[in-house]
Amino acid sequence: MRLKSDVIVIGAGAAGMMCAIRAGQRGRSVVVLDHAKAPGEKIRISGGGRCNFTNIHAGPKNFLSANPHFCKSALARFTPADFIAMVEGHGIAWHEKSLGQLFCDNSAKDIIRMLLDEMRAAGVQLRLQTEILAVEKDSDGFRVRTSEGEYECASLVVATGGKSIPKMGATGFAYRIAELFGLALVETRPGLVPLTLDPVLLESIAPLSGISAPSEIRHGKTGFREALLFTHRGLSGPAILQISSYWREGDEIAIDIEPDVDLLLHLKKAKQANGRQSAQTALGEILPKRLAQYLTEREAISGNMADLSDRGLIRLCDAVQNWKIKPSGSEGYRTAEVTLGGIDTTGLDSRTMQAKSVPGLYFIGECVDVTGWLGGYNFQWAWASGFAAGESL
């Protein structure tokens, strides 16, 4: 079988489907190819099954890239409000959670159905369970050899994501295509991922597994105020996932538990009100009791509050709100929500997502060196970069 079309999009994820929709709306004949059994698998599992589909605060400041200016054009031309309008146009109920994060009221499948409906309305053909065997370019465009036959197109869009969550079928396919056509790559690594600890430290904090607390996690001048979660492997929770994108192996992070509490003032008042209570008890009024016990024992602080000097109080506060930890690593791509790095943006046109040296070849979504914070930002990049390419094809 040989099928000719104006556009082939490889990858039926968020970016690929958005690109196909926009190109189809503009009258292009579009075929979307994917090796998976179903489209939008990462959409389906996102946000605990409710899809954190965008963030109302999404802007260039929320993204990491070797070129922080690259994402500005696409983000400005397809905004969270634009995607919300699409969602509401399909009657999908949604709500805002903390920090501008938007979720479906019912199911992430609502977003997938919306995208599929839009694709059908735009005349887009979707071919699933189709393995890509080879990609070639000639004077007429591109040839894509697949397990289901050969496809020809004038424009080829690669939207196959990064390496994160390989059990969902993630591969480095986009990077191989980029290298095949001479595009440079920025080093890739797991992002938005739990951090692991060395065995000695992990054993010492084992009693804390399952405890969550409001925290600010800092790495250099960067900090995030969200929940911290102690796990049987190390540290997780939104604050840790956020800082993991900035952390590098060998670096230290600082943990401030209950950052909005003046802990020293609380302990001084507790000492004045009841000097006979233990420091662990006083600290346990603010922190989970197991965490209060761990920190007081780690600092070897015992006895009554009345016996604790101001210097001892300050030392205890420092243990809680300036706790320095050096993670040993991360849980890797297996649990990472995104891939940092990817296709070097210097080789792409920021307005169209087209490869500067290969006319007709486009890269969009996670495979590009643009990575958002946790909280709907990466979906917004998928929608925006897909729309930008769809407008240009």
Secondary structure, DSSP 8 states (H G I E B T S, - for coil): -EEEEEEEEE--SHHHHHHHHHHHHTT--EEEE-SSSSS-HHHHHGGGGT-EEEETT-SGGGEE-SSTTTTHHHHHHS-HHHHHHHHHHTT--EEE-GGGEEEESS-THHHHHHHHHHHHHTT-EEE-S--EEEEEEETTEEEEEETTEEEEEEEEEE----SS-GGGT--SHHHHHHHHTT--EEEEEEES--EE--HHHHHHTGGGTT-EEEEEEEETTEEEEEEEEE-SSEEESHHHHHHHTT--TT--EEEEESTTS-HHHHHHHHHHH-TTSBHHHHHTTTS-HHHHHHHHHHTT--SBGGG--HHHHHHHHHHHHSEEE---EE--TTT-SEEEEEE-GGGB-TTT-BBTTSTTEEE-GGGBS-EE-TTTHHHHHHHHHHHHHHHH-
